[in-house]
Amino acid sequence: MKEATKEKNRALLPDEQIIDLYFARDERAIKETDHKYGKYLFTIAYNIVQDTLDCEECLNDTYLDTWNRIPPTRPTVFHAFLSKIMRNIAVDKYRYNTAAKRIPSEMLISLEELDTCTPNEMSMDEELAIAELARLLNDYLKGLGDRERLLFVCRYYYADKISEIAKMLQAGERSVYRELAELREGLRQHLEKEGICCE
C-alpha cells in the first residue's frame, strides 16, 4: 500500500526527459509515460470504445506504437503526439467492434453532430481533399477564442461527453449544447465561404 502511494506521489518527469529515455531505448520511458499520461490517454480511449478492457488494450498498443516511433521521431508536443496515436488506435478498435454489432459511442455521436457542417460529396479518401479540409478547419479554429477552441476540440477531437465539458467549464449542459451548435454553424459558414458546399 505504501509503495502504491509513493508511486502515485512521485514527481512527473518533464516530457523532454521522457523522450530522451525513448531515444536511449530505456524501458522506463513507457513507465514514465504511463505515470504522466496514462489517465489522460485512457479517457480518450474510453470516450471512443466505451469498454474498460478495450481501453487497456488500446493503451498498451499506444505505448508499443510510441516505442516504435521514438526514435527516429522526436515529438515537439509529446501529449499531442500520444493523443493522436491513441485516438487512431481507439477508432480502429471501435470500427472493429462495430463491424458485427452496433455499440454506442460518444465518438459516433459527436461526429454525427458535425454531419450538417462538413461536406458529404467530398471523398475523404483523397489525400488532397483531407489536407484542404484540415487546413480550413485549422483556420477556423485559429479564429476562435480560447474557450470556443477548447469546447470544439474537447467535443470533436477527444469526444468528451457534454456533461463532462459542462463540468470542466462550470457551465450548464444546455449552454454547452447551444455553444456547440453555434460553433458548428460557424464552421459550416466558414467552409461555404471557402467554396465547400456542406448541404
C-alpha positions in Angstrom: 0.0 0.0 0.0 2.8 2.4 0.9 4.6 1.6 -2.4 1.5 2.4 -4.4 1.1 5.8 -2.6 4.7 6.5 -3.1 4.4 5.8 -6.8 1.3 7.9 -7.1 3.0 10.9 -5.4 6.3 10.6 -7.4 7.2 13.7 -9.4 6.4 13.7 -13.1 9.4 13.8 -15.4 9.5 16.6 -18.0 8.5 15.5 -21.5 12.0 16.1 -22.9 13.4 13.7 -20.3 10.8 11.0 -21.1 11.6 11.4 -24.8 15.3 11.1 -24.0 14.6 7.7 -22.3 12.9 6.5 -25.5 16.0 7.6 -27.5 18.2 5.7 -25.0 15.9 2.6 -25.5 15.3 2.6 -21.8 12.1 0.8 -20.9 11.5 3.3 -18.1 10.2 5.5 -20.9 6.9 3.6 -21.0 6.6 3.6 -17.2 7.1 7.4 -17.1 4.7 7.9 -20.0 2.0 5.9 -18.2 2.7 7.7 -14.9 2.3 11.1 -16.5 -0.3 10.5 -19.3 -2.0 7.1 -18.6 -5.3 8.5 -17.2 -5.4 11.1 -20.0 -5.0 8.5 -22.7 -7.4 6.1 -21.1 -10.1 8.8 -21.1 -9.6 9.4 -24.8 -9.9 5.7 -25.5 -13.0 5.3 -23.2 -14.8 8.1 -24.9 -14.5 6.2 -28.2 -14.7 2.5 -27.3 -16.7 2.6 -24.1 -15.1 -0.6 -22.7 -12.5 -0.8 -20.0 -10.8 -3.9 -21.3 -10.6 -2.4 -24.8 -9.2 0.8 -23.3 -6.4 -1.2 -21.6 -5.6 -2.9 -24.9 -5.6 0.5 -26.7 -3.3 1.9 -24.0 -0.8 -1.0 -24.4 -0.9 -0.6 -28.2 -0.3 3.2 -27.8 2.8 2.6 -25.7 4.1 0.0 -28.2 3.5 2.3 -31.2 5.2 5.2 -29.3 8.2 2.9 -28.5 8.4 2.0 -32.2 8.2 5.6 -33.4 10.6 7.2 -31.0 13.3 7.2 -32.3 13.5 8.4 -35.1 10.7 10.8 -34.4 11.2 13.5 -31.7 7.8 14.9 -30.9 7.7 18.7 -30.2 4.4 18.4 -28.2 4.5 15.0 -26.6 0.9 14.8 -25.2 -0.5 15.7 -28.7 1.8 13.1 -30.2 0.4 10.5 -27.8 -3.2 11.5 -28.1 -3.1 11.2 -31.9 -1.7 7.7 -31.6 -4.3 6.7 -29.0 -7.2 8.3 -31.0 -6.3 6.4 -34.2 -5.9 3.1 -32.3 -9.2 3.6 -30.4 -11.1 4.5 -33.6 -9.7 1.4 -35.3 -10.8 -0.7 -32.3 -14.2 0.9 -32.4 -14.6 0.1 -36.1 -13.5 -3.5 -35.4 -16.0 -3.8 -32.6 -18.9 -2.3 -34.6 -18.3 -4.4 -37.7 -20.6 -7.1 -36.4 -22.7 -5.1 -33.9 -23.6 -1.6 -33.1 -22.0 -0.2 -29.9 -23.0 3.3 -28.8 -20.0 5.6 -28.7 -19.6 9.3 -27.7 -17.2 9.5 -30.8 -20.0 8.4 -33.1 -22.5 10.9 -31.5 -20.0 13.8 -31.8 -19.2 13.0 -35.4 -22.9 12.8 -36.3 -23.3 16.3 -34.8 -20.7 17.6 -37.4 -22.6 15.9 -40.4 -24.5 19.1 -41.1 -21.5 21.3 -41.4 -19.0 19.1 -43.3 -19.1 18.3 -47.0 -20.6 14.9 -47.8 -19.9 14.8 -51.5 -16.1 15.1 -50.9 -14.2 11.8 -51.0 -12.4 11.8 -47.7 -10.1 9.0 -49.1 -8.4 11.5 -51.3 -5.3 13.0 -49.7 -5.8 16.4 -51.2 -9.3 16.7 -50.0 -8.3 15.7 -46.5 -5.4 18.2 -46.5 -7.6 21.0 -47.7 -10.4 20.3 -45.2 -7.8 20.1 -42.4 -6.3 23.4 -43.4 -9.8 25.1 -43.4 -10.6 23.5 -40.1 -7.4 24.8 -38.6 -8.0 28.3 -40.0 -11.5 28.2 -38.4 -10.1 27.1 -35.0 -7.4 29.7 -35.1 -10.1 32.4 -35.4 -11.9 31.2 -32.3 -11.4 32.4 -28.7 -9.7 30.1 -26.2 -12.9 28.9 -24.7 -14.6 28.2 -28.0 -11.5 26.3 -29.3 -11.3 24.2 -26.1 -15.0 23.4 -26.4 -14.7 22.4 -30.1 -11.6 20.2 -29.5 -13.0 18.6 -26.4 -16.2 17.6 -28.2 -15.0 16.8 -31.7 -11.4 15.6 -31.2 -11.5 14.0 -27.8 -15.2 13.1 -28.0 -15.8 14.3 -24.4 -19.4 14.0 -23.1 -21.4 17.1 -22.9 -21.8 16.6 -19.2 -18.0 16.4 -18.7 -17.4 19.6 -20.8 -20.1 21.4 -18.9 -18.5 20.4 -15.6 -15.0 21.4 -16.8 -16.2 24.8 -18.0 -18.5 25.3 -15.0 -21.5 25.8 -17.3 -24.9 24.3 -17.8 -25.3 21.5 -20.3 -27.9 23.4 -22.3 -25.4 26.3 -22.6 -22.8 23.9 -23.9 -25.2 22.4 -26.4 -26.1 25.9 -27.6 -22.4 27.0 -27.9 -21.6 23.8 -29.9 -24.5 24.4 -32.3 -23.1 28.0 -32.8 -19.6 26.6 -33.5 -21.0 24.1 -36.0 -22.9 26.8 -37.8 -19.8 29.0 -37.8 -17.8 26.1 -39.3 -20.4 25.5 -41.9 -20.4 29.1 -42.9 -16.6 29.2 -43.0 -16.4 26.2 -45.3 -19.1 27.6 -47.6 -17.3 30.9 -47.8 -14.3 28.9 -48.9 -16.3 27.3 -51.7 -17.1 24.0 -50.0 -20.8 23.1 -50.1 -22.0 21.3 -46.9 -25.6 20.6 -48.0 
